[in-house]
Amino acid sequence: MHRSAPQARRAHALLSALLTALVTVAALLTAASTSHADTTVCEQFGSTTIGGRYVVQNNRWNTSEPQCVSATDNGFRVVQADGSVPTTGAPKSYPSVFNGCHYTNCSPGTSLPAGLGSIAAAPTSISYTYVSGAVYDAAYDIWLDPTPRTDGVNRTEIMIWFNRVGAVQPVGSQVGSATVAGRPWQLWSGNNGSNDVLTFVAPSAIDSWNFDVMDFARQAVARGLAQDNWYLTSVQAGFEPWQNGAGLAVTSFSSTVDLGSGTPSGPTACKVAYSTNTWQGGFTADITLTNTGSSAVDGWHLAFTLPAGQRITSTWNAGISPSSGAVTADSLAYNASLSPGAQVSFGFQATYNGSFAKPTAFSLNDHACSTA
């Protein structure tokens, strides 16, 4: 049957609308099928792996109240943390992400345990999200033992408290202060009945930081709480809540161990030159990365931590994320390959508050770089 012109136009409009709706539904179904759902762990000592490299554990060891953690691509978030325990005693739990071995649970492909004397560097990075309405500390744990054990409690525990909220304090008593990895710390020492504990407490909260685990391991050796022939068995980053804790999160975590004395060799040996041009409230940074190894680098990722108050607004010759705290600069398609001795330059513009400072450490593909 022949339609009139108005009827044809209406039919065409309806057909177009129907096709648009079908395309939208198909796109939503595709997105839903390809998106990654976070894994939630509620079992008392339940765990899961992330990124094929690290283990996220619930570790609800000192309470019967419910606790659940949601593992993300780069860390975890505490989604439930009911109840409380007295702040004069031990915390409720230690939800964390780790590299190494913890009570026979070893992270995929880990090089730990490793002898302290064989480790050239152990670069790591961490970013935390804090909440109000809870009592907790944000703690990075470093475990040392005379043997390469993968089970049970190690002889010495080094804790780095990035933050503490409420009337809580580390094991033992404050024995002084120390400057480690360029930062000042309150120093506490004691024994919890199972192992020695050496704790470094930040005077104010640290949201994110890149550092070398070995700087703190050497402090334990210097203070007689470990020896050079001992082993690093695991490193962990998480929270010790006494009251509540839902919403606390480790938003990013990385850890690697470079074996062999001296400067790391191979394709990830590197040098970084970092130059800046500053003005009131803003600056530009030009970064030159040199492959000082003997093999080509195919795809580079340079990690460093921006000092507090700095935020990136634009970049060139690299993708950099996030915009503040512990960030990673990623190669682009046209500059991803670095042959031995080759350099790549990139940079960014940023704002800053307070006094200006530069990053103190860089790591290429999880291996520490020297600085020019």
BELVEN-V974739 format. One line per field, one symbol per residue. ss: DSSP state (@ for helix, = for strand, . for the rest). phi: phi as a letter, one per 30 degrees, with the letter a starting at -180 (. if undefined). psi: psi as a letter, one per 40 degrees, with the letter a starting at -180 (. if undefined). A space follows every 50 residues. Layout:
# BELVEN-V974739
ss: ???
phi: ???
psi: ???
This chain:
# BELVEN-V974739
ss: ....@@@@@@@@@@@@@@@@@@@@@@@@@@@@@@....===.....==== ...====.........=====....======..=...........===== ==..==.......==@@@===.=======.....===========..... .....==========.......========..=========....===== ==.....=====@@@@@@@@@@........=============.....== =====..==..........==========..==========.....==.. =====.....======..===....=====......==....======== =..........===..==.==.
phi: .dcdeddddddddddddddddddddddddddddcdcddccccdecdaacb iibbccbdhccbacddbbbcdcdblabdcaadiabdddbdddabdabbck bbhiccddidccdbdedccdabdbbabcccbcibcabcbccbcbadbddc bicddbccccddabbjdbbddibdckbacbhibdbdcbbabcjcadbccc cddbdcdaacacedddddddddcicabdcdbdcabbbabcdcbhkdjdac daababbcdjdidecjdcdabbcbcbbcbeiaacbcccccdcdcbdccjc bccacdeejcbdcabbiacbaddaidcbccdcedbdcbdeidbbcaaaca caciddbcecabbchicdcdcd
psi: hhiidddddddddddddddddddddddddddddeihhihhheidfiiiii eedihhidfgefieiihiihhadebihhehgiaiiheeaiidighihiha hhfehhiheieiiihdeehdigiiiihihiiieihiihhhhhhiieifie iahidhhhhhhdihhagiiihaiheaiihhfeiiihhiiaheediihhhh hhdihhdiihihddddddddddeeeiideiihdiiihaighdhaeheiih dihihihhiiiahhaaeehiihhhiihiiheiiihhhhhhheaeiihghi hhhihhihehhhdiiieihhiaeiahihhiiidefdhhiheiiihiaiii iiiaiiiiieiihhfehiiii.
